[in-house]
């Protein structure tokens, strides 16, 4: 089951790359921005609870989808790009085993403990 879920996330990640290719940006913007959602981890400098809240807010896929759709409605490609980056990054994280965080510790995610098989 775990591999099937990772495969599904891989397809979602690939979808963001495909949709990005339909935007008017040079190719390097996607990889250059792909890790910017991890700035949400800065909340962990305050506390695990704040860190989990900021991380989860940015990594919930509905946020990326909503921003992408808003960009379509507004015909605004930078907003579409932001949505694709958020969604694609979240899929990439889940492929690698980084899920949404519980407030007790960074390693405690909805996918299990990071680093444990």
C-alpha distance (Angstrom), angle and dihedral (degrees) to the residues before:
residue distance angle dihedral
X1 . . .
X2 3.80 . .
X3 3.81 91.7 .
X4 3.80 91.2 48.7
X5 3.81 90.1 53.9
X6 3.81 90.7 48.8
X7 3.80 89.7 50.4
X8 3.79 89.8 51.4
X9 3.82 90.0 51.0
X10 3.81 89.5 49.0
X11 3.80 90.2 55.6
X12 3.82 90.8 49.1
X13 3.81 89.9 50.0
X14 3.81 90.0 49.7
X15 3.81 89.5 49.7
X16 3.80 90.1 58.2
X17 3.80 90.3 52.2
X18 3.80 90.2 50.0
X19 3.81 92.4 48.6
X20 3.80 90.0 46.2
X21 3.81 89.0 55.4
X22 3.82 88.1 60.8
X23 3.82 91.7 57.9
X24 3.80 124.3 85.2
X25 3.81 97.8 -110.7
X26 3.78 129.2 113.3
X27 3.80 112.7 -104.7
X28 3.80 97.0 -107.7
X29 3.82 94.2 65.1
X30 3.82 91.3 76.7
X31 3.81 97.8 55.6
X32 3.81 91.2 36.6
X33 3.82 92.0 57.9
X34 3.80 99.7 32.9
X35 3.80 96.0 98.0
X36 3.82 97.9 41.3
X37 3.84 92.2 97.4
X38 3.81 87.1 66.2
X39 3.79 88.0 72.6
X40 3.80 82.7 82.8
X41 3.82 86.6 76.5
X42 3.80 88.3 74.2
X43 3.80 86.2 87.2
X44 3.81 86.8 74.3
X45 3.80 87.4 70.6
X46 3.81 86.4 69.6
X47 3.81 100.0 40.2
X48 3.81 141.8 -45.2
X49 3.81 89.6 -102.8
X50 3.82 94.4 53.0
X51 3.81 90.2 41.9
X52 3.80 92.5 52.8
X53 3.81 91.3 47.4
X54 3.81 95.0 50.1
X55 3.79 93.2 41.5
X56 3.80 93.5 48.6
X57 3.80 93.8 46.0
X58 3.81 91.3 56.4
X59 3.82 95.4 39.3
X60 3.81 99.0 50.5
X61 3.79 104.3 110.5
X62 3.80 93.3 -140.9
X63 3.82 88.4 68.7
X64 3.80 92.3 56.8
X65 3.79 92.6 45.4
X66 3.81 91.8 47.7
X67 3.79 93.2 50.1
X68 3.82 91.6 46.6
X69 3.82 91.6 50.7
X70 3.80 90.4 46.6
X71 3.81 87.8 53.4
X72 3.81 89.8 52.6
X73 3.80 92.1 48.9
X74 3.80 91.5 48.4
X75 3.83 92.3 40.4
X76 3.81 86.3 -127.8
X77 3.80 113.2 145.4
X78 3.83 96.9 -168.6
X79 3.83 88.6 57.3
X80 3.81 89.7 47.7
X81 3.80 88.9 50.9
X82 3.80 91.4 51.3
X83 3.80 90.3 53.0
X84 3.80 92.3 48.3
X85 3.80 91.7 49.3
X86 3.81 92.2 50.5
X87 3.80 93.2 46.8
X88 3.80 95.0 42.0
X89 3.79 93.2 46.9
X90 3.81 91.3 50.9
X91 3.80 90.6 51.2
X92 3.80 91.1 48.0
X93 3.80 90.8 50.4
X94 3.78 91.6 52.0
X95 3.80 91.6 49.1
X96 3.81 86.9 56.1
X97 3.81 93.1 46.6
X98 3.80 98.7 -102.9
X99 3.76 107.1 133.8
X100 3.77 135.6 170.2
X101 3.78 111.2 -56.5
X102 3.76 132.2 -113.7
X103 3.82 113.8 -140.3
X104 3.81 96.0 -115.0
X105 3.83 99.9 68.0
X106 3.80 141.6 -6.4
X107 3.81 91.6 -121.1
X108 3.84 93.1 54.9
X109 3.82 106.4 89.8
X110 3.79 138.7 160.3
X111 3.82 86.4 -103.8
X112 3.81 92.5 55.2
X113 3.78 131.6 -96.1
X114 3.80 114.6 -25.2
X115 3.79 110.7 -113.1
X116 3.79 96.4 19.6
X117 3.77 120.0 107.8
